[in-house]
Amino acid sequence: MRGFQRILICPGNLPSWLPGFFSVNGGVTVDAPGRLCFNRAVETVAYIALGSNLGDRELNLLRAVAELGKLPESRIKALSSFYETSPVSAVSQNTFYNAVLSLSTRFDARTLLRRMLQIEDETFRRVRTVSQGPRSIDLDLLLYGDSIINGESIIVPHPRLTERRFVLQPLCDIAPEVMHPLTGKRVCEHLAALNSTETVIKL
């Protein structure tokens, strides 16, 4: 099988393990030595929050989306509307632009978080001088499939996910039925039950 030089890009309704040398109506063959159809069974869907309140906030979000979309073995599945939101920290600062996207990825949660931090540090040159202070970009890993992770450098689900309208509102745009693995409730239920004074305005 390793000698075959062409594969089949499987239509969406076909099993991902179907070998490339099979002839299937509607498929497209491309050069790729020794490979089979892309196996999506090993992917996990992660939900990532994006926020910015320094510089061109909309451009910063778009740049961050583009950087996440370039991650290897990953693909963006959905992107919420953008929202202008009030800060929730005690630090005086400008309003934020916020959004949430879903990313299907083969990275494990820790590797994904590390790549997110690299985007913050290397692409946006984020400097963390004030806790919860102004930032050109902030990327938070909200959910990673139905995983529950409590480590020194990573906590999933995000510990304040259910407390923040600026996160729940855009998350419900793209995944209202997704379940919070700790509470067993849908994220839309958490949004409906939230008592918050935050200002969250769709752009």
TIBA-552033 format. One line per 8 residues: for each residue y, z, x of N, C-alpha, C, CB. Coordinates in Angstrom, 2 decimals, m for minus. Last residue first. Glycine has a CB too. Layout:
<zakols>
Y Z X Y Z X Y Z X Y Z X; ...
</zakols>
This chain:
<zakols>
43.33 17.21 m21.93 44.31 16.22 m21.49 44.03 14.86 m22.09 44.33 16.13 m19.97; 42.99 20.17 m23.83 42.40 18.90 m23.39 43.50 17.90 m23.04 41.47 18.32 m24.48; 43.73 23.37 m22.78 44.25 22.21 m23.50 43.62 20.94 m22.95 45.78 22.14 m23.40; 43.55 26.69 m22.99 42.72 25.57 m22.54 43.08 24.36 m23.39 41.17 25.91 m22.65; 44.53 29.86 m22.18 45.02 28.60 m22.74 44.21 27.47 m22.13 46.55 28.41 m22.48; 42.86 32.96 m22.89 43.12 31.80 m22.04 43.69 30.63 m22.84 41.83 31.38 m21.33; 42.10 35.16 m24.23 43.49 34.75 m24.42 43.85 33.54 m23.55 44.43 35.90 m24.09; 38.97 35.45 m25.95 39.74 35.24 m24.73 41.15 34.78 m25.06 39.05 34.22 m23.82
35.90 35.92 m26.89 37.21 36.45 m27.27 38.08 36.43 m26.02 37.11 37.91 m27.86; 33.24 33.80 m27.73 34.14 34.28 m26.69 35.48 34.74 m27.28 34.38 33.17 m25.66; 31.50 32.65 m29.47 31.61 34.11 m29.52 32.66 34.66 m28.57 30.27 34.74 m29.20; 31.57 29.95 m28.85 31.98 30.37 m30.20 32.23 31.88 m30.27 30.92 29.97 m31.23; 30.49 30.02 m26.25 31.88 29.60 m26.47 32.38 30.09 m27.82 31.99 28.07 m26.39; 27.88 30.82 m26.79 28.74 31.67 m25.97 30.20 31.30 m26.16 28.35 31.56 m24.49; 27.05 28.59 m28.22 27.08 29.89 m28.87 27.97 30.86 m28.11 25.66 30.46 m29.00; 27.10 26.63 m26.26 28.04 26.51 m27.39 28.12 27.81 m28.18 27.62 25.35 m28.31
25.00 27.40 m24.65 26.36 27.60 m24.15 27.39 27.46 m25.27 26.67 26.61 m23.02; 22.48 29.31 m26.36 23.08 28.03 m25.99 24.53 28.27 m25.54 23.04 27.03 m27.19; 20.74 32.14 m24.95 21.63 31.53 m25.94 22.14 30.19 m25.43 22.80 32.47 m26.27; 19.39 33.55 m23.05 18.59 32.83 m24.03 19.42 32.19 m25.12 17.61 33.76 m24.65; 20.55 34.86 m20.94 20.83 35.36 m22.29 19.95 34.72 m23.35 22.28 35.13 m22.63; 19.53 33.50 m18.70 19.50 34.95 m18.76 19.67 35.49 m20.18 20.57 35.52 m17.88; 19.83 30.73 m19.02 18.49 31.28 m18.75 18.41 32.81 m18.79 18.02 30.82 m17.41; 21.40 29.20 m21.63 21.67 30.12 m20.53 20.36 30.86 m20.23 22.84 31.13 m20.87
20.60 25.88 m22.54 20.36 27.32 m22.69 20.77 28.08 m21.43 18.89 27.59 m23.01; 22.50 23.26 m23.99 21.79 23.80 m22.84 21.73 25.32 m22.95 22.48 23.37 m21.51; 23.97 22.19 m26.02 22.69 22.79 m26.38 21.94 23.40 m25.19 21.82 21.75 m27.03; 26.25 21.00 m24.95 26.40 22.16 m25.84 25.10 22.88 m26.13 27.01 21.72 m27.12; 27.11 19.36 m22.62 25.78 19.98 m22.77 25.84 21.18 m23.70 25.23 20.41 m21.41; 29.68 18.30 m22.62 28.59 17.46 m22.13 27.21 18.05 m22.37 28.77 17.21 m20.67; 31.37 20.17 m23.79 31.63 18.74 m23.99 30.38 17.92 m23.69 32.80 18.28 m23.12; 30.57 22.58 m22.77 30.11 22.23 m24.11 30.41 20.78 m24.47 30.74 23.16 m25.13
31.98 22.49 m20.39 30.53 22.47 m20.35 29.96 22.08 m21.71 29.98 23.84 m19.91; 34.65 22.74 m21.28 34.17 21.45 m20.75 32.65 21.37 m20.64 34.79 21.21 m19.39; 34.31 25.50 m22.30 34.78 24.39 m23.12 34.35 23.03 m22.55 36.30 24.44 m23.25; 33.40 27.14 m20.17 32.54 26.91 m21.34 32.99 25.69 m22.15 32.53 28.14 m22.23; 35.63 27.17 m18.43 34.34 26.64 m18.00 33.49 26.26 m19.20 33.60 27.66 m17.12; 37.68 28.25 m19.80 37.98 27.04 m19.05 36.72 26.42 m18.43 39.00 27.34 m17.96; 36.57 30.60 m20.80 36.74 29.45 m21.71 36.96 28.16 m20.93 37.91 29.69 m22.68; 34.38 32.73 m19.37 35.49 31.84 m19.06 35.53 30.64 m19.99 35.40 31.37 m17.61
32.13 34.25 m19.58 33.41 34.94 m19.79 34.60 33.99 m19.72 33.57 36.04 m18.78; 29.81 33.04 m18.83 29.97 33.31 m20.26 31.32 33.95 m20.59 28.85 34.21 m20.75; 30.11 32.90 m15.99 30.04 31.70 m16.82 30.38 31.99 m18.28 28.66 31.08 m16.74; 30.08 34.75 m14.03 31.18 34.84 m15.01 31.20 33.63 m15.94 32.51 34.97 m14.29; 27.85 34.20 m12.38 27.94 35.50 m13.07 29.05 35.61 m14.11 28.14 36.58 m12.05; 26.05 31.23 m12.76 27.29 31.82 m12.28 27.56 33.10 m13.07 28.48 30.82 m12.42; 22.44 31.86 m12.83 23.67 31.24 m13.30 24.92 31.94 m12.73 23.71 31.27 m14.83; 22.90 32.36 m9.40 22.78 31.36 m10.46 21.96 31.97 m11.59 22.12 30.02 m9.92
24.39 33.08 m6.44 23.97 33.69 m7.70 24.03 32.61 m8.77 24.88 34.92 m8.08; 24.21 33.24 m2.93 24.15 32.41 m4.14 23.68 33.24 m5.33 23.22 31.20 m3.92; 24.03 34.88 m0.77 25.04 33.82 m0.71 25.07 32.96 m1.96 24.79 32.96 0.48; 22.09 36.75 m1.44 23.30 37.21 m0.76 24.41 36.15 m0.84 23.01 37.55 0.70; 20.83 35.96 m4.77 20.74 36.12 m3.33 22.07 36.57 m2.74 20.29 34.84 m2.69; 19.31 35.27 m7.40 20.20 36.37 m7.06 20.05 36.68 m5.58 19.90 37.64 m7.92; 18.69 32.87 m9.82 18.70 33.14 m8.38 19.72 34.24 m8.11 19.04 31.86 m7.56; 16.93 31.21 m12.12 17.66 32.46 m11.98 17.55 32.87 m10.51 17.10 33.59 m12.95
16.85 27.91 m13.53 16.62 28.86 m12.44 17.50 30.09 m12.55 16.86 28.18 m11.11; 16.80 25.77 m15.17 16.67 27.09 m15.81 16.43 28.17 m14.77 15.52 27.08 m16.85; 19.19 23.88 m13.42 18.03 23.88 m14.30 17.99 25.19 m15.07 16.72 23.67 m13.49; 21.55 25.76 m12.51 20.65 24.89 m11.76 19.32 24.87 m12.51 20.47 25.38 m10.27; 24.97 26.29 m13.33 23.56 26.33 m13.70 22.78 25.38 m12.80 23.36 25.97 m15.19; 27.34 26.33 m11.73 27.19 27.12 m12.95 25.73 27.36 m13.29 27.86 26.43 m14.11; 28.87 26.32 m8.79 27.56 25.99 m9.34 27.30 26.90 m10.52 26.44 26.12 m8.25; 32.19 25.23 m8.41 31.28 26.35 m8.71 29.99 25.82 m9.30 31.94 27.35 m9.67
34.83 24.32 m6.44 33.58 23.84 m7.00 32.63 25.03 m7.18 32.94 22.75 m6.09; 38.18 23.67 m6.29 37.22 24.77 m6.39 35.99 24.22 m7.09 37.82 26.02 m7.17; 40.97 22.44 m4.51 39.71 22.19 m5.24 38.86 23.45 m5.20 38.92 20.98 m4.64; 43.34 23.60 m3.78 43.34 22.16 m4.07 42.07 21.76 m4.81 43.46 21.34 m2.77; 44.41 26.73 m5.13 43.46 25.94 m4.35 43.54 24.47 m4.77 42.01 26.48 m4.54; 45.73 30.07 m5.31 45.84 28.63 m5.53 44.88 27.87 m4.63 47.27 28.16 m5.30; 43.27 32.80 m5.32 44.60 32.23 m5.25 44.59 30.74 m5.50 45.22 32.53 m3.90; 41.04 34.37 m5.12 41.37 33.82 m6.44 42.78 33.24 m6.49 41.21 34.90 m7.50
42.38 35.80 m2.24 41.26 35.79 m3.17 41.73 35.36 m4.55 40.60 37.19 m3.23; 43.96 33.81 0.09 44.19 34.76 m1.00 43.02 34.66 m1.97 45.54 34.47 m1.73; 42.84 32.04 1.92 43.69 33.12 2.42 43.92 34.20 1.37 45.02 32.57 2.88; 40.91 29.69 2.52 40.76 30.84 1.62 41.53 32.03 2.16 39.27 31.20 1.42; 41.62 26.37 2.48 41.82 27.58 3.27 41.82 28.76 2.31 43.15 27.52 4.11; 40.12 23.19 2.37 40.48 24.41 1.64 40.55 25.60 2.59 39.45 24.68 0.52; 39.97 20.46 2.95 40.55 21.40 3.93 40.98 22.70 3.25 41.76 20.75 4.64; 38.70 18.57 1.45 39.95 19.11 0.92 40.61 20.13 1.84 39.69 19.74 m0.41
36.51 17.87 3.08 37.29 16.83 2.40 38.65 17.34 1.98 36.53 16.31 1.18; 35.66 20.34 4.18 35.85 19.18 5.03 36.69 18.09 4.37 34.51 18.61 5.42; 35.61 22.34 2.11 36.15 22.63 3.44 36.52 21.36 4.23 35.15 23.44 4.24; 34.52 21.15 m0.23 35.75 21.96 m0.28 36.41 22.06 1.09 35.43 23.38 m0.81; 32.24 19.97 0.88 33.27 19.13 0.25 34.58 19.89 0.19 32.83 18.70 m1.16; 30.88 22.26 1.68 31.30 21.30 2.69 32.38 20.37 2.14 30.11 20.48 3.18; 30.28 23.38 m0.78 31.23 24.07 0.08 31.73 23.16 1.20 30.59 25.33 0.68; 28.37 21.49 m1.60 29.60 21.67 m2.37 30.67 22.35 m1.53 29.32 22.50 m3.65
26.36 21.93 0.26 27.05 20.64 0.27 28.35 20.70 m0.54 26.12 19.53 m0.29; 25.60 24.52 m0.52 26.13 24.30 0.82 26.89 22.97 0.90 24.99 24.32 1.86; 24.60 23.98 m3.07 25.78 24.83 m2.92 26.42 24.63 m1.55 25.42 26.31 m3.13; 22.35 22.43 m2.34 23.42 21.86 m3.15 24.70 22.67 m3.00 23.00 21.80 m4.63; 20.86 24.31 m0.94 21.34 23.13 m0.24 22.48 22.49 m1.02 20.21 22.12 m0.04; 20.31 26.11 m3.02 21.07 26.56 m1.85 21.64 25.38 m1.07 20.18 27.40 m0.94; 18.80 24.55 m4.86 20.09 25.13 m5.24 20.93 25.53 m4.03 19.87 26.34 m6.12; 17.57 21.48 m3.39 17.38 22.81 m3.94 18.75 23.44 m4.14 16.47 23.69 m3.02
18.15 18.07 m4.33 18.48 19.22 m3.50 18.01 20.50 m4.17 19.99 19.28 m3.22; 17.82 16.12 m6.16 16.60 16.60 m5.51 16.88 17.76 m4.56 15.93 15.46 m4.76; 19.69 16.06 m9.24 19.57 16.11 m7.80 18.18 16.55 m7.35 20.61 17.03 m7.22; 22.16 15.28 m11.49 20.71 15.27 m11.31 20.43 15.13 m9.82 20.02 14.11 m12.14; 24.84 17.02 m12.66 24.35 16.29 m11.50 22.83 16.40 m11.46 24.98 16.82 m10.19; 27.56 17.18 m14.85 26.13 17.42 m14.63 25.65 16.49 m13.54 25.31 17.23 m15.95; 30.80 18.74 m14.60 29.91 17.59 m14.57 28.48 18.05 m14.44 30.27 16.64 m13.42; 33.86 19.87 m15.94 32.47 20.18 m15.60 31.70 18.87 m15.56 31.83 21.20 m16.63
37.28 20.77 m15.14 36.27 19.89 m15.72 34.90 20.41 m15.33 36.46 18.41 m15.26; 40.81 21.54 m15.03 39.39 21.89 m14.94 38.52 20.85 m15.61 39.13 23.25 m15.56; 43.85 22.26 m13.53 43.08 21.23 m14.21 41.61 21.57 m13.97 43.44 19.77 m13.68; 45.84 25.24 m13.95 44.75 24.47 m13.35 44.45 23.23 m14.18 43.49 25.34 m13.22; 49.22 26.36 m13.33 48.07 26.10 m14.19 47.08 25.18 m13.48 48.53 25.47 m15.52; 50.17 28.23 m10.35 50.31 27.15 m11.32 49.07 27.06 m12.22 50.55 25.82 m10.61; 50.39 31.86 m10.06 50.10 30.51 m9.57 50.23 29.51 m10.72 48.68 30.43 m8.95; 49.95 35.18 m9.15 50.88 34.23 m9.77 50.66 32.84 m9.18 52.36 34.69 m9.57
46.90 36.82 m9.63 47.76 36.14 m8.67 48.64 35.13 m9.40 46.92 35.43 m7.57; 45.08 37.75 m11.38 46.38 38.42 m11.38 47.37 37.76 m10.43 46.21 39.88 m11.00; 43.35 34.95 m12.95 43.50 36.02 m11.96 44.90 36.63 m12.06 43.25 35.50 m10.53; 43.33 32.83 m14.63 42.78 34.08 m15.16 42.92 35.23 m14.17 41.32 33.89 m15.51; 45.73 30.26 m15.46 44.99 31.06 m14.47 44.48 32.36 m15.10 45.89 31.38 m13.25; 45.15 27.96 m18.17 45.95 29.04 m17.58 45.11 29.79 m16.54 46.45 30.01 m18.68; 44.53 24.43 m17.89 44.14 25.79 m18.26 45.02 26.82 m17.54 42.66 26.04 m17.92; 43.83 21.24 m19.03 44.83 22.06 m18.34 44.65 23.49 m18.83 46.30 21.54 m18.60
40.86 19.35 m18.59 41.62 20.34 m19.35 42.68 20.97 m18.45 40.69 21.43 m19.93; 39.06 16.31 m18.98 39.85 17.20 m18.14 40.68 18.11 m19.04 40.76 16.39 m17.16; 35.72 15.94 m20.36 37.16 15.70 m20.35 37.82 16.64 m19.35 37.76 15.88 m21.78; 32.82 15.84 m18.14 33.59 16.29 m19.31 35.00 15.70 m19.29 33.66 17.82 m19.35; 30.29 13.63 m17.25 31.53 14.28 m16.83 32.33 14.61 m18.08 32.36 13.36 m15.85; 26.85 13.13 m16.33 27.91 13.23 m17.33 29.11 13.96 m16.74 27.40 13.95 m18.60; 25.31 12.57 m14.05 24.82 12.19 m15.36 25.93 12.19 m16.42 23.70 13.13 m15.79; 25.38 11.55 m10.74 26.13 12.20 m11.81 25.64 11.66 m13.14 27.65 11.96 m11.64
22.68 12.06 m8.53 23.46 11.14 m9.35 24.14 11.92 m10.46 22.57 10.01 m9.94; 21.04 12.25 m5.34 21.72 12.88 m6.46 22.47 11.81 m7.24 22.68 13.99 m5.98; 20.30 11.46 m2.80 19.26 11.90 m3.74 19.85 12.65 m4.93 18.25 12.78 m3.03; 23.46 12.36 m1.27 22.17 11.67 m1.29 21.19 12.29 m2.27 21.55 11.66 0.10; 26.63 12.27 m2.87 25.57 13.08 m2.27 24.24 12.35 m2.34 25.47 14.45 m2.98; 28.56 10.88 m4.20 28.04 10.28 m2.97 26.93 11.09 m2.32 29.16 10.10 m1.98; 29.39 12.47 m6.27 28.61 11.28 m6.59 28.01 10.60 m5.38 29.45 10.31 m7.33; 30.97 14.27 m4.93 29.68 14.73 m5.47 28.78 13.55 m5.80 29.90 15.61 m6.73
33.13 12.53 m4.42 32.37 13.12 m3.31 31.01 13.63 m3.78 33.16 14.26 m2.67; 34.02 11.96 m7.03 33.55 10.88 m6.17 32.70 11.42 m5.02 34.72 10.09 m5.62; 34.82 14.50 m7.85 33.75 13.81 m8.57 33.16 12.72 m7.70 34.28 13.22 m9.90; 36.92 14.86 m6.03 35.75 15.73 m5.96 34.56 15.11 m6.70 36.08 17.11 m6.56; 38.71 12.90 m6.93 38.17 12.81 m5.57 36.90 13.66 m5.44 39.22 13.27 m4.54; 39.28 13.93 m9.45 38.63 12.62 m9.33 38.02 12.44 m7.94 39.64 11.50 m9.61; 40.56 16.32 m8.77 39.31 16.35 m9.54 38.56 15.04 m9.39 39.60 16.62 m11.01; 42.79 15.27 m7.40 41.85 16.15 m6.71 40.51 16.21 m7.44 42.44 17.56 m6.56
44.10 13.89 m9.42 43.52 13.14 m8.31 42.50 13.98 m7.56 44.62 12.66 m7.35; 44.92 16.11 m10.96 44.01 15.10 m11.52 43.33 14.30 m10.42 44.78 14.16 m12.46; 46.63 17.45 m9.14 45.44 18.10 m9.68 44.44 17.09 m10.24 45.83 19.08 m10.77; 48.15 17.04 m6.35 47.88 16.19 m7.50 46.56 16.64 m8.11 47.84 14.66 m7.10; 48.75 20.46 m5.43 48.87 19.03 m5.21 48.68 18.25 m6.50 47.86 18.58 m4.18; 46.62 22.86 m6.97 47.53 22.51 m5.87 47.56 21.00 m5.71 47.09 23.20 m4.55; 44.63 23.49 m8.71 46.00 23.77 m9.12 47.01 23.61 m7.98 46.09 25.17 m9.68; 41.42 22.67 m9.97 42.46 22.42 m8.98 43.81 22.83 m9.55 42.49 20.93 m8.56
37.83 22.70 m10.37 39.16 23.18 m10.71 40.15 22.90 m9.60 39.12 24.66 m11.01; 34.64 22.17 m11.80 35.66 21.71 m10.87 37.02 22.24 m11.32 35.68 20.16 m10.77; 31.25 23.20 m12.03 32.62 23.31 m12.50 33.58 22.88 m11.40 32.94 24.75 m12.97; 28.13 21.71 m12.57 29.13 22.09 m11.57 30.51 22.10 m12.21 29.09 21.13 m10.35; 24.77 21.97 m13.20 26.09 21.87 m13.82 27.11 22.49 m12.88 26.11 22.58 m15.23; 21.83 20.05 m12.45 22.75 21.15 m12.15 24.08 20.89 m12.85 22.96 21.30 m10.61; 18.58 19.18 m12.99 19.95 18.97 m13.47 20.76 20.23 m13.21 19.96 18.60 m14.99; 16.33 18.04 m10.52 16.81 19.16 m11.33 18.24 18.84 m11.75 16.74 20.51 m10.55
13.55 15.84 m9.90 14.97 16.13 m9.97 15.24 17.37 m10.83 15.72 14.92 m10.51; 10.98 15.05 m9.96 11.28 16.14 m9.04 12.77 16.48 m9.05 10.84 15.78 m7.63; 10.88 12.89 m11.64 10.23 14.11 m12.09 10.58 15.30 m11.21 8.74 13.93 m12.13; 11.83 10.53 m10.77 12.82 11.47 m11.26 12.20 12.79 m11.69 13.58 10.85 m12.41; 11.03 8.53 m8.27 10.38 9.56 m9.08 11.40 10.60 m9.51 9.23 10.22 m8.30; 11.47 5.11 m8.03 12.10 6.41 m7.83 11.52 7.43 m8.80 13.63 6.30 m8.00; 8.48 3.26 m7.22 9.62 3.53 m8.10 10.14 4.94 m7.87 9.23 3.32 m9.57; 7.73 3.27 m3.68 7.40 3.08 m5.08 8.65 3.31 m5.91 6.26 4.03 m5.52
7.88 1.58 m0.47 8.30 2.59 m1.44 7.81 2.24 m2.83 9.82 2.72 m1.44; 7.48 m0.27 1.66 6.59 0.87 1.51 6.99 1.89 0.48 6.47 1.53 2.79; 10.76 m1.51 2.02 9.41 m1.41 2.55 8.72 m0.11 2.18 9.44 m1.55 4.04; 12.48 m3.12 m0.14 12.42 m1.70 0.22 11.01 m1.42 0.71 12.81 m0.77 m0.99; 14.13 m5.53 m2.02 13.53 m5.22 m0.74 13.61 m3.73 m0.47 14.20 m6.02 0.37; 13.33 m5.52 m5.54 14.29 m5.49 m4.45 13.54 m5.18 m3.16 15.43 m4.45 m4.71; 12.87 m6.72 m8.87 12.32 m6.40 m7.56 13.40 m6.47 m6.50 11.16 m7.35 m7.21; 13.04 m5.44 m12.06 13.77 m6.17 m11.04 13.22 m5.76 m9.69 15.30 m5.90 m11.12
11.38 m5.83 m15.30 11.68 m5.15 m14.05 12.44 m6.05 m13.10 10.40 m4.67 m13.40; 10.67 m7.29 m17.50 11.97 m6.64 m17.53 12.32 m5.93 m16.24 12.02 m5.68 m18.65; 7.25 m6.70 m17.31 8.30 m7.47 m17.95 9.60 m6.68 m17.97 7.88 m7.87 m19.36; 5.84 m6.07 m14.21 6.20 m5.51 m15.49 7.36 m6.31 m16.07 6.57 m4.02 m15.36; 3.33 m6.10 m11.90 4.29 m6.98 m12.54 4.56 m6.45 m13.95 3.77 m8.44 m12.58; 2.98 m3.76 m9.26 2.63 m4.19 m10.61 3.72 m5.10 m11.16 2.41 m2.98 m11.54; 3.98 m2.84 m6.90 3.35 m4.15 m6.85 2.86 m4.60 m8.22 2.21 m4.13 m5.89; 5.04 m0.29 m7.25 5.94 m1.42 m7.22 5.26 m2.77 m7.25 6.77 m1.34 m6.03
3.38 1.90 m9.60 3.53 1.27 m8.28 4.35 m0.01 m8.35 2.16 0.97 m7.69; 4.86 4.38 m11.54 4.25 3.06 m11.60 4.45 2.33 m10.28 4.83 2.23 m12.76; 6.06 6.82 m11.74 5.08 6.68 m10.67 4.48 5.28 m10.63 3.98 7.69 m10.84; 7.71 6.88 m13.92 8.34 6.68 m12.63 7.35 6.48 m11.50 9.22 7.84 m12.32; 6.79 5.00 m16.80 6.56 6.15 m15.93 7.06 5.88 m14.53 5.07 6.51 m15.88; 9.48 3.46 m18.66 8.22 3.37 m17.93 8.03 4.59 m17.06 8.18 2.09 m17.08; 11.93 3.30 m19.82 10.84 3.79 m20.66 9.49 3.73 m19.98 10.79 3.00 m21.94; 13.73 2.23 m17.96 13.78 3.66 m18.27 12.61 4.17 m19.08 15.02 3.97 m18.98
12.04 0.00 m15.65 12.88 0.27 m16.82 12.74 1.73 m17.24 12.51 m0.67 m17.99; 11.81 0.37 m12.12 11.20 0.55 m13.43 12.24 0.66 m14.53 10.30 1.77 m13.44; 11.94 m1.90 m9.74 12.82 m0.91 m10.33 12.39 m0.76 m11.78 14.34 m1.32 m10.21; 9.30 m2.41 m7.53 9.81 m2.67 m8.87 10.75 m1.55 m9.28 8.66 m2.82 m9.88; 9.47 m3.64 m4.15 9.16 m2.64 m5.17 9.74 m3.08 m6.50 9.70 m1.25 m4.77; 8.06 m5.15 m1.21 8.94 m5.20 m2.36 8.51 m4.15 m3.38 8.94 m6.60 m2.99; 6.25 m5.13 0.81 7.64 m5.17 1.19 8.59 m5.20 0.01 7.87 m6.35 2.05; 3.26 m3.40 1.59 4.06 m4.14 0.63 5.54 m4.01 0.97 3.79 m3.65 m0.81
1.93 m1.71 3.31 2.30 m3.02 3.79 3.15 m3.81 2.83 1.09 m3.79 4.10; 1.18 0.57 2.06 2.35 0.66 2.92 2.81 m0.70 3.40 2.06 1.54 4.10; m1.20 0.00 0.82 0.00 0.00 0.00 1.26 0.00 0.86 0.00 1.20 m0.93
</zakols>
